[in-house]
Structure formats: C-alpha cells, structure tokens
C-alpha cells in the first residue's frame, strides 16, 4: 500500500456532497481561469488585435490604396480561383470517400483511411516539392517533353507548341492547393456517416427509391451540416496556404502571386503596413470562419437535442 | 446499397492522382542519388543543425502546449466565466489564420519595438531572429491540438468516478492525479503527438520570426526551400525523405495510440 492509499480512510467523518467533490476551492478556480486566459491572450488575442491595428497604422486611405492595388487585386483573384477549384473537387471526393467507407465493408479500409489523412502529415514545403518533381522542367513532365522519342508524340508536340506549363504557373498553384486541403471534407464526413449507419438508406431503397434519389433525399439532408463544416475549414486552408504554393508559384507579381505570397512580397519590401493591410483580409476570413464554425456547431447541437428528445 | 464500384473507383483514382503518384516521385528522385551521396546530403552540417532545431523547438512547443492546453481545456469544460463561448471559439484561431499572417504578426509583436518585444528587450531576452522565435511560432500553431483532443474526453468523464473517490476520502488533488489524469492521458498524448508532428513541418509562421540564419535559426523546411531555390532538386528531395519518414512514423504512432486507447476502453467496459 502506498502512503496515499492509507490516508484515504481518515477523513470519513465529514460527508462530501456530490457537487463539492467535483469542484476545486474558489482560489484554485480563479488561478486556473487566470492562467488559461493569460496564455490565450498572449498567444491568440494579442496577435489577432495586432493584425488589424497594424493594418490601419497609416490610415484608411493607405489601407484602401493597398488592397485595391492591381497586384493585390490579381492576388485576390488567383486565390479565389484556386480555392474555387480545390474546394468543390475535394468536396466531391469527400462525399465519395465517406460513402464508400461508411456504407460498405471491404478489406483494406483502415489503410485507405490512413492514406486519406496523409497530406496532413506532410510538410507544406514537401507538398509543393512533389509537384515540382512530377511537373517541373527536371521532373517527369520535363523528361517526357524533352525525350527524343516520346510516347504519344502528338501530345508532346501539342504541349510543347502551346508552351504548356504547370510549375511556376496557375495549374501548379491549384494542384498544390488541392493537395493540402485534400482530407478536410472527407475527414468531417467519414465519422458522421459511420455513426449514422445505413438503415435510412436501406429503407429508402426498399420503398423504391433509386440510388441518386436516395443520396439526394436521404443522405445529403443528413450530412449537410457536417459537409458545410468541412467546406468552411477546407476553404480557409485553401485561401491561406503559403508553403506549398510558395514552392510551385515562382512568385511572379501580378501573375502567380496568391494573397499569402503577396503579403510576403510586401513584407520583404519593408512595406509592413501594406503587408498587414492585405493580411487583415485573411485575418477577417479567419474570424468569419471561426464564427461560421461556431454557428454550425451550435446548430448541430440543437438539432441533436431535438432528435434526442423526440 | 448502390454505388460501391463508382465511389470506390473515384476515391482510389483521385487519391492516386493527387496524393500517391506525386508522393512516389520523392522516392523516385532520391533514388537518382547513390546511397553515399544521399547520406552525405542528409548529414550536411546545415541539415543536422536544422534537424536539431526543428525537433527541439517542436518538442518544447508541444510540451508547453500540453501543459497550458490542458489547463485551457479544463477551464472550458469545468468552470463558468464571462466570455467563455468566445474564448472557446478563439482557440481554433491558429487553424483558421493563414500561416503567413501568423508569421508576420508574431515577427512584429516580438520585434525590438513590438508590443511584446519592448518588454522583453530590457530583460535581455531576444525572440526575433533567435531560436526562441522558432519556439514561439511553433507554440502558436500547436495550441488547438491539445485543447481539442483533451476537451471532449474531459467532457465525457463519468462524474460518478470522482464522487466515488471523494466518498472514499480522496482529496481533490488525489482525485485529479489518480482518477482524472490517467483517463485523460491517452488524449493528452495524442494531442501532444499531433502538435509535435504539425510543428515539425511548419514553414509559414516560422520563417518571418526566425531570421533563417544557417546553422542557427534555420528549420528543416527552410533548408529544403534553400536547395530548391538553387535548383538542387535531388538534395532537397533527400532531406525531404528524412522528414517524410519521421512524419509517417509519427502518423503511425498516433494511429497505434488511438487503436490502443479504443481497445483499452472496450475491454474496460466488458
């Protein structure tokens, strides 16, 4: 017996009420709340406030001038384009992957689950690097285009003729964005659809609904909040990705700079206020993302309590 | 249930096209080096110094996050205070805030004249352009991992266990140490590993505050980036392979940990 265990018997005289037994003395509570809030203020609140303060350091005029600069506008457009392609594609993939994993049993399911998570554990710089190795001038595509006798000569000829480029061009940026946001939607939907099981879909099938009908009318309404949640997170990452895009973009101002790359360019030019002005757009996106996310969570929780009560 | 072939086919096709084939290019490229060249590249002093910094700072940041993240999760689950909902939502900020924005913000806050830097400067503590800067940035991005893995476990803890311990005469500290902590430990470990793994690969939030001085404040992703800028693709890939292997091992570790926890819990119930 340890010393602590032997002392367990002594204070039995005073019975402890259930609420008392689960709570600490007030000074401990206040101390812990204080420590938590101090830590969060230092690491979260202060940085967030500082982005907006720095952004307006030279006044509203400078702010508007910076974010309406042609280079900034082109960066904003490119970011929207990349996210606009990456998010819907990963959405379709997420629904497909969740459907096959949640509704069917097949060997190798756990391996598939792990592989879907893979992009999360790869450094952003490496995520960009792999596309350079595939599509770069020294990569697979480059070897193919420069080969003396390429397979499908018409394709190589057409690509060479049109000076088709993926790396240091927009397609590379889109691909890198797809890679880094790959698991987001799938990851939200898989546990959700696994928990929901397949009884509702089976009932719909028995009642004569077709495959697509079952999906649109039964599955989709059930997963819409989870899907929205995944899309919100996927979009935030797609618009904010820096490392991977930075490797494949070539950083040509006005052409292959996304918003995060434009921020870096301004910062490297010692235009700090300008960098923060553009950064405030992404910080605003982050705040909106968090607000939407909290809203979806609350909505989901209230829906759950309604179904639990009925 | 319909659609098995279609959905499995598309899932595998898309996974192969976007993730598996491009990732395999890393191993193809590094095989263009001989074993000797590979070993020489990955053990260059610049690379070794970067591993040391990346691992050390990531480990320390995950440790600090484990401590404070646990307190944050505890406070959010157990106590009531003004603005709790707001604080709870704000915890995810490092997930939502793009790394480049976090990077320039932290660099400015901790600069000599910055909001935080000006208080540290008289104490002789320099953060910007030092290894402490790397640690600060990695602490920022790892923060939500611990809170979000520990929080649900704390929420689901059965109050009866604590009441039973209390009625047997255990004091609050004993209950925490011997009843609560052992049950939360797997989640804490998972969160720690996730934060650590994320920190190892981090790039955007670190480069602005670190100053990227070779042998001193260069993290491994910056070394890879430097080789890429000089078009040394084979060298960059060799160092990337080292990082990938470590990341995969950590991913495996997390999966084994979760599998072990699940099994442990179910046998407990049975």
Interface residues (C-beta under 8 A of the other chain):
Chain A: X4 X7 X8 X9 X10 X11 X12 X15 X16 X18 X20 X21 X22 X23 X24 X25 X28 X29 X32 X33 X35 X36 X37 X39 X40 X42 X43 X44 X45 X46 X47 X48 X50 X51 X54 X89 X92 X93 X96 X97 X99 X100 X103 X104 X106 X112 X114 X115 X116 X117 X118 X119 X121 X122 X123 X124 X125 X126 X129 X130 X131 X132 X133 X134 X136 X138 X139 X140 X175 X178 X179 X182 X198 X201 X202 X205 X210 X211 X214 X215 X233 X236 X239 X240 X241 X242 X243 X246 X247 X259 X260 X261 X263 X264 X267 X272 X275 X276 X279 X282 X283 X285 X286 X287 X289 X290 X291 X293 X294
Chain B: X1 X2 X3 X4 X6 X7 X8 X10 X11 X14 X15 X18 X19 X20 X21 X22 X23 X25 X26 X28 X29 X68 X71 X72 X74 X75 X76 X78 X79 X81 X85 X87 X88 X89 X90 X91 X92 X93 X94 X95 X96 X97 X98 X99 X100 X101 X102 X103 X104 X105 X106 X108 X109 X115 X116 X139 X140 X143 X159 X162 X163 X165 X166 X167 X168 X169 X170 X171 X172 X174 X175 X178 X197 X200 X201 X202 X203 X204 X208 X220 X221 X224 X225 X228 X231 X233 X236 X237 X240 X243 X244 X247 X248 X250 X251 X255
